[in-house]
């Protein structure tokens, strides 16, 4: 029954800016995005320019892909929860607009009118909503720059700040000269972007989607098998939507991490870029003069065991570490487009931990050194036929403040309480390992926030994975561990 499939509590609002047709990767990303359109409230699809296509835009190529989606949407709706159906192709086509047909800052100025795409984005930003608006930038950002300038000029500083606080930006590096202008002039905007030398895309986290062969990073680590053209031909370029998925030219789907970051699979928490998700992991870029944190985020690194058995430490690893799972997920949804029969396809496991079903994180407060019990025995396969595999792992990097992760973050001890690992005991590190002030070494009452991930994978075809993040806030109420000062001398506790 479809009511047994995964459901959600809300849909992220999404507005896409794409330099579609400068090369095939934007079209590839749009095809994949539409397979997840039931998880999002899509509010704009705007064709824009970039340094690679400076004076034209191609909204007609968006329309062709949405038309193909129209031939798939009926089948797609047979494979999702009835409360979370896909939008119609017609409703999505009504969101397609042209951006400014000029490069970068030449579209931004006091006397320069908004493009049709800019008008739509402006309307979405000023419309009353309690939900943030995610602007996913697959090309240049001059449409966003146009809108920010208009808001800044039209509203009082207080109202302008309020409106801009609704924005969440994930940009695929800077692809024109407006990105740096936005971050300089509007420092409070939540903005994720890889910051590196101009056109040095091999340094960017987003290339971890598929770029190790083209750019040469992390050799021997990622497994490229599920981006080989033959695999794509057999698993993706099929059915009404897959048939318009083009062959790649440089790397496949460079823009896809922007919405993988928002996929509702239980792994990512979008307001916390440092936590990590299918779309990568990001840390605050800079600190203001008064010591407060900015709202800009740039690449962070993970340490991941690669196909070669070696540990690879890179920003790209924050994405390629999840590749097998997100490519299987992609292939499964493409199969949904070809098959109206629910039982003929595979669907993601639904995780329940300690009687809580959903995708939201499980939050626990526990004393350093204590043991907690986590019970996922009510987790189920909605297809009622697959065997589930349970993998619990400590995701240490989100708790660290620097590269010395093993020095800074001690291991969680995870003990299975049954053969399958549906139920586990987790022992926290002692206070001296997780509840000290990093600078002084003194004990603190509120220690580290530790991240434990449950990864549940079925054995269907293709195998599908769901996640649940457990956030353990360490406490140290007796201020154990570290050193205390007694009559001017340090005394070990």
URGIVEN-V673300 format. One record per helix or strand of 2 or more residues. SS is the DSSP state (2 for helix, 1 for strand). FROM is the first residue (numbers start at 0). LEN is the number of residues. If there is no record, write none. Layout:
ss->SS from->FROM len->LEN
ss->SS from->FROM len->LEN
This chain:
ss->2 from->1 len->3
ss->1 from->11 len->7
ss->2 from->24 len->11
ss->2 from->36 len->3
ss->1 from->39 len->8
ss->2 from->58 len->12
ss->2 from->72 len->7
ss->2 from->88 len->5
ss->1 from->95 len->3
ss->2 from->103 len->4
ss->2 from->115 len->11
ss->1 from->132 len->5
ss->2 from->141 len->13
ss->2 from->156 len->8
ss->1 from->166 len->5
ss->2 from->177 len->8
ss->1 from->189 len->4
ss->2 from->200 len->3
ss->2 from->204 len->5
ss->2 from->211 len->4
ss->2 from->224 len->3
ss->2 from->228 len->7
ss->2 from->238 len->4
ss->2 from->256 len->4
ss->2 from->272 len->3
ss->1 from->281 len->3
ss->1 from->295 len->4
ss->1 from->301 len->4
ss->1 from->310 len->4
ss->2 from->316 len->4
ss->2 from->322 len->16
ss->2 from->341 len->3
ss->1 from->351 len->2
ss->1 from->355 len->2
ss->1 from->361 len->6
ss->1 from->370 len->5
ss->1 from->387 len->7
ss->2 from->396 len->3
ss->2 from->404 len->4
ss->1 from->412 len->4
ss->1 from->422 len->5
ss->2 from->430 len->4
ss->1 from->445 len->13
ss->1 from->464 len->11
ss->1 from->482 len->4
ss->1 from->488 len->4
